Amino acid sequence: MGSVKISLWPNLVYPTADILAEAQAADQAGWFGVWVADHYMPNTGTEQIDDGPMHEVWGILPALAATTQNVRIGPLVSPTTFHHPALLANRSATIDHIAGGRFVLGMGAGWQINEHRAYGVELPSAKVLVDRFEEAIEVTRSLLDKPRTTFEGTHFQLTDAPCEPKPVASPLPILVGAKGPRMLRVVARHADEWNTWGTPESAGAVRAKLLEACEQVGRDPATMRTTVNLNLDLDGDNPGPSGMTQTGSVSELQDLIGRYVEKGFDEFILPTRFLGATGDQRIERAAQLKAEVIDPAL
């Protein structure tokens, strides 16, 4: 059996002090990365507005970079409907300097209905959304890598645009969250890493389609890092949303992690939202899962 890196996903609904404390605990405990979502309100699945708390991810990321030393950090993921490629590239390069080369830029096409509705940001048809995203990732990659970028697209136009200083990491990794056939081909052409939700079986099936897309576009599948998220609920103590949570005993959850390894995933990301009501509880529960379930399974 191979190995898989493990990362933590603090939730931005909590106080900033708790978020930073979770990240620092992960940094000290040897987790691989710390990821944070990019949304402006909790998801309702409809146009219904939810004014529950949600800290802004690009305000949190520099603090994570400055207060950790080892973990990779990044957004999971930033929708290009809200963020222009020039902003994504320049912010990422600067934060990567703060982090000393530990930043990963997570990008997505955009999907959450209520935040687009509330802020008047267009959420176009699937075809336009993917077209727009492919231009956005091309522009972002060019800005991060090349001295100047000129791009004449349908959705983005740049003329001799700089992005200086360049990031410490060369290249700075771009991760994309996606599952549709066209988006998977975009990932295969332009991304370094890919992220999804699901069980080993459901996520593994989409991963297999991604590797097929890599072969279709001439990308070596071995060069694509694949990552997966799932809530872990040990013995029913911290249940999360149905379909996004696996409940089980120590041995059952260890078997789950082992199946992700067998499916070829490189990184398992553990959300902490449902691990406890307080920051201290979430830190303690995450440490327990790492020590009792995840580490012995690897």
Secondary structure as UniProt FT lines:
FT   STRAND          5..9
FT   TURN            12..13
FT   HELIX           16..29
FT   STRAND          33..36
FT   HELIX           57..67
FT   STRAND          72..75
FT   STRAND          78..79
FT   TURN            80..82
FT   HELIX           85..99
FT   STRAND          105..108
FT   HELIX           113..119
FT   HELIX           126..145
FT   STRAND          149..152
FT   STRAND          157..161
FT   STRAND          174..177
FT   HELIX           181..190
FT   STRAND          193..197
FT   HELIX           200..216
FT   TURN            217..218
FT   HELIX           221..223
FT   STRAND          225..229
FT   STRAND          231..234
FT   TURN            235..236
FT   TURN            242..243
FT   STRAND          245..248
FT   HELIX           250..263
FT   STRAND          267..271
FT   TURN            273..274
FT   HELIX           279..289
FT   HELIX           290..294
FT   HELIX           295..297
//
